[in-house]
Amino acid sequence: MDGHNGPNPYGHLPLIDQDPARPAVQDGSSNDYWDHVDYIVNKANSLGLYVGFLPTWGRTGTTR
């Protein structure tokens, strides 16, 4: 539940230094958090499902 600091099951974080302007992307497939997001959306699409995203609007506190 701590998507800013806790990695996904593959050990990938979504952002560099928790900065939404700096997504943590790497070349190649299956190399980063966003590749897994793409996989999930594509899989849902192949099953005729729709995915709704709930963005993180912000967080309390001033520390990262």
C-alpha positions in Angstrom: 0.0 0.0 0.0 3.0 2.3 0.0 3.5 2.6 -3.7 5.9 5.5 -3.4 8.4 3.5 -1.4 7.4 -0.1 -1.7 8.4 -1.9 -4.9 6.0 -4.1 -6.8 6.4 -7.9 -6.6 9.3 -7.7 -9.1 11.2 -5.2 -7.1 10.5 -2.1 -9.3 9.4 1.3 -8.1 7.3 3.7 -10.2 9.3 6.9 -9.8 12.9 8.1 -9.3 13.2 9.9 -6.0 9.4 9.9 -5.7 9.3 12.6 -8.4 6.2 12.2 -10.7 8.1 14.0 -13.4 10.7 11.2 -13.4 9.1 7.8 -14.0 11.6 5.0 -13.4 11.8 3.5 -16.9 14.5 1.3 -18.4 15.1 0.0 -21.9 13.6 -3.3 -22.8 10.5 -5.2 -21.9 9.8 -6.4 -18.4 12.5 -4.2 -17.0 10.5 -1.7 -15.0 7.3 -0.9 -13.1 5.7 0.6 -16.2 6.3 -2.5 -18.3 4.3 -4.5 -15.8 1.5 -1.9 -15.9 1.5 -2.3 -19.7 1.2 -6.1 -19.3 -1.7 -5.8 -17.0 -3.6 -3.4 -19.2 -2.9 -5.4 -22.3 -4.0 -8.7 -20.6 -7.2 -7.1 -19.4 -7.9 -5.8 -22.9 -7.4 -9.3 -24.3 -10.0 -10.6 -21.9 -12.5 -7.9 -22.8 -12.0 -6.1 -19.5 -11.6 -2.4 -18.8 -9.0 -0.9 -16.4 -9.7 2.2 -14.4 -6.7 4.0 -12.9 -6.8 5.8 -9.7 -3.9 8.3 -9.7 -2.1 9.3 -6.6 -3.1 13.0 -6.2 -0.6 13.7 -3.5 0.5 12.8 0.0 0.8 14.4 3.3 4.1 15.4 4.9 7.1 17.2 3.4 9.6 14.3 3.5 10.2 12.0 0.6 
